[in-house]
């Protein structure tokens, strides 16, 4: 598959997809004091076909049953990614309030355009011990994140990534995109945004490089060889507490897909997590990936036997791209993260040269 990163190397390279953050972060936050949490909203003003795939053993989610391809509703308006564990799901109420005020939702009354029902699925990470346990995203966080959504957004220690910890290192939020250069999907964009907060490691202990740099090579991310001293410092970090876990995210494309196609896209996107995090999908994680299609590009159907869907070759190409952008987004999250609450960032131990 031939492809290049999109203009921003971001999920917002998929036209019609916007991302916004809201967070509370005290510079002197510790494990137990101060504010250190946030949420991120992926907004699709025109709506999008979507599905979800939940792989972790301890998920915290909202409206994921609705996204089963067998069910009736076929579009969403936004996705909430949030800290605060199950408490953080309250932030979706604020996203719904903002969407209702702006008439983004399922129209329920043809005579009154204000009567809409916004569809806002969501997923959480467990970050409560970072900062004060009782400070977590609420409806106001979700409202502000929805209002802030745009094509440009911060990465690393921002939004839902503020309290994230990736293995022994500071986690965060990252993004990536590709524009397909050949095949049935030529010209199609696939992007991802991921909040990296796994119990598993994001760094190869033999090389000191992120696991996710293995597919593209270190130079793709501007990484250098890690010195023996730096490798030893990484190896000496304490093991992550087993309660601070879960990686969540959204994959988007502008190619038209039905809900079943979105479900397959979400499932294959987890391959990117498996390349960048080891182990992944543990009983201690709630790994959840949403997939959405804006439907802006209608790819002509392929001539295939009647037993196969006519978008089979396109879907295969999109699934390959989804795994790539998720893998890159995890690396982006780790490289962009900055230390808080005494959790060291990768760049603290392996500074760029």
SVG drawing of the C-alpha trace seen along z (x, -y; Angstrom):
<svg xmlns="http://www.w3.org/2000/svg" viewBox="-44 -26 70 42">
<polyline fill="none" stroke="black" stroke-width="0.4" points="0.0,0.0 1.4,-3.4 0.5,-6.3 1.8,-9.6 0.8,-11.4 -1.9,-13.9 -1.3,-17.7 -1.5,-17.8 -0.7,-14.1 -3.9,-14.1 -7.4,-12.6 -8.7,-16.1 -7.1,-15.5 -10.4,-13.6 -12.6,-16.5 -15.5,-17.1 -13.8,-15.7 -12.9,-18.1 -11.2,-17.6 -11.4,-19.6 -10.0,-19.3 -10.8,-20.6 -8.6,-19.8 -7.8,-20.8 -4.1,-20.7 -2.2,-22.1 1.6,-22.4 2.3,-21.1 -0.2,-18.1 1.0,-14.9 -0.3,-11.4 -3.1,-12.4 -3.3,-16.2 -4.2,-18.9 -6.1,-18.7 -4.7,-16.4 -7.5,-15.2 -9.4,-16.1 -11.5,-15.0 -11.4,-15.1 -14.3,-15.3 -14.2,-14.1 -17.0,-16.0 -18.5,-15.3 -20.9,-18.2 -22.5,-16.5 -22.7,-13.1 -20.9,-9.9 -21.6,-6.2 -19.8,-4.4 -19.1,-1.3 -16.9,-0.2 -14.7,2.7 -14.0,3.3 -11.1,5.6 -9.9,4.8 -11.1,6.7 -12.1,3.7 -13.9,1.2 -15.8,-1.9 -18.1,-2.9 -21.4,-4.7 -23.7,-3.9 -21.5,-1.2 -24.5,1.2 -26.1,-1.4 -23.1,-1.1 -23.7,2.7 -24.4,2.9 -27.5,5.0 -29.1,2.1 -31.2,-0.8 -29.3,-4.0 -26.7,-4.4 -25.0,-7.7 -23.2,-9.5 -22.5,-13.1 -19.5,-13.0 -17.3,-10.6 -16.1,-11.4 -12.7,-10.2 -12.2,-11.0 -10.4,-10.6 -12.1,-10.1 -12.9,-6.4 -16.7,-5.8 -17.3,-9.2 -15.9,-10.8 -18.8,-9.4 -20.8,-12.4 -18.9,-14.6 -21.0,-13.2 -24.0,-15.0 -22.2,-18.3 -21.3,-17.2 -25.0,-16.4 -26.0,-19.8 -23.7,-21.6 -24.8,-19.5 -28.5,-20.1 -27.9,-23.9 -26.3,-23.7 -28.9,-21.4 -26.4,-18.5 -28.3,-15.3 -31.0,-13.0 -33.9,-15.2 -37.0,-13.9 -39.7,-16.5 -39.9,-17.7 -41.7,-20.8 -39.2,-21.8 -35.5,-21.7 -34.5,-22.2 -35.8,-18.8 -32.8,-16.6 -31.2,-13.7 -27.4,-13.9 -25.7,-10.5 -22.5,-10.7 -20.8,-7.4 -17.8,-7.5 -15.0,-5.6 -12.9,-6.3 -9.4,-5.8 -8.7,-5.2 -6.6,-8.2 -8.1,-8.9 -4.9,-8.5 -3.1,-11.1 -4.0,-14.3 -6.9,-14.5 -9.2,-11.5 -12.3,-13.7 -11.4,-16.0 -12.7,-14.4 -14.4,-15.5 -18.0,-16.4 -20.7,-17.8 -19.0,-21.2 -15.7,-19.6 -17.6,-17.9 -19.4,-21.1 -16.2,-23.1 -14.3,-20.4 -17.1,-20.2 -17.1,-24.0 -13.3,-24.0 -13.3,-21.4 -11.4,-22.4 -8.9,-21.0 -6.0,-22.0 -5.5,-20.5 -2.8,-19.8 -1.1,-16.4 0.7,-14.8 -0.4,-15.9 -3.7,-17.4 -7.4,-16.6 -8.1,-13.0 -4.3,-12.4 -3.5,-14.7 -3.6,-11.9 -2.5,-9.1 0.4,-6.8 1.8,-4.4 3.6,-1.6 6.2,-3.3 6.2,-6.5 3.9,-9.4 1.2,-8.7 -1.0,-11.1 -3.0,-11.7 -1.6,-11.4 -2.8,-11.4 -1.8,-10.4 -3.2,-10.1 -2.4,-8.7 -3.7,-9.5 -3.8,-6.4 -1.9,-6.7 -3.0,-3.7 -5.5,-0.8 -9.3,-1.2 -8.9,-3.8 -6.5,-6.1 -7.2,-9.6 -9.0,-8.4 -7.8,-9.6 -7.6,-7.5 -6.8,-9.1 -6.7,-8.2 -6.6,-9.9 -5.5,-7.7 -5.3,-8.2 -2.4,-5.9 -2.8,-4.8 -1.9,-1.0 -0.6,1.2 1.7,2.6 5.0,1.1 5.4,-1.2 9.2,-0.9 11.3,2.0 13.7,2.7 16.4,4.0 16.7,0.8 15.0,-1.9 12.9,-2.8 9.0,-2.9 7.6,0.5 5.5,-1.4 8.5,-2.7 9.2,0.8 7.0,0.7 8.1,-2.6 11.6,-2.8 13.0,-5.2 13.9,-7.8 10.2,-8.3 9.6,-9.7 12.9,-11.6 14.3,-9.2 18.0,-8.5 19.7,-5.4 19.3,-5.2 22.5,-5.0 23.2,-2.2 23.0,-4.6 19.5,-5.7 18.4,-2.1 19.5,-1.4 17.5,-4.4 14.4,-3.3 14.8,0.3 15.2,-1.1 11.8,-2.8 9.3,-1.3 6.5,1.0 3.2,-0.8 0.5,-0.3 -2.0,2.2 -5.0,-0.1 -4.1,-3.0 -5.0,-1.5 -6.8,-1.5 -6.1,-2.8 -9.0,-4.4 -9.3,-6.1 -11.1,-6.9 -10.3,-6.0 -11.9,-8.0 -12.1,-7.8 -13.8,-9.8 -14.5,-6.7 -18.2,-5.7 -18.7,-2.6 -21.7,-0.9 -21.9,-0.1 -20.5,3.4 -17.5,1.9 -16.9,-0.5 -17.0,2.5 -14.3,4.3 -12.3,1.1 -12.4,0.7 -11.5,4.4 -8.4,4.2 -7.3,0.9 -6.6,2.8 -3.6,4.4 -2.0,1.0 -2.3,1.1 -0.8,4.6 2.3,3.3 2.8,0.3 1.9,1.7 3.1,5.0 1.0,6.6 -2.2,5.1 -5.9,6.0 -5.2,7.3 -7.8,8.0 -6.5,4.7 -7.2,2.6 -10.5,1.4 -9.1,0.9 -11.8,-0.5 -11.6,-1.9 -14.4,-3.6 -14.4,-3.8 -16.4,-6.3 -17.0,-7.1 -18.0,-10.6 -19.0,-9.1 -17.6,-12.0 -15.9,-9.7 -18.0,-7.1 -15.6,-4.5 -17.1,-2.6 -18.1,1.0 -15.7,3.8 -16.9,6.6 -16.8,9.6 -18.7,12.8 -22.2,12.3 -21.1,13.9 -18.7,10.9 -19.4,7.3 -18.6,5.0 -16.3,2.8 -14.2,5.8 -10.9,4.7 -11.4,1.1 -12.2,2.3 -9.0,4.4 -6.9,1.4 -8.6,-0.8 -8.1,1.8 -4.4,1.9 -4.2,-1.9 -6.2,-2.0 -3.6,0.2 -0.8,-2.0 -2.3,-5.3 -3.2,-3.8 0.3,-2.5 1.8,-5.9 -0.7,-7.8 0.5,-5.8 4.1,-6.8 3.0,-10.4 1.3,-10.4 4.4,-9.0 6.8,-11.4 4.6,-14.5 3.9,-13.7 5.4,-15.9 5.9,-14.8 3.4,-15.5 2.9,-14.2 6.4,-12.7 5.6,-10.4 8.6,-10.7 8.1,-11.4 10.0,-9.5 11.7,-12.7 13.0,-13.3 15.0,-10.1 15.8,-10.1 16.0,-13.7 16.1,-14.5 19.5,-15.6"/>
</svg>
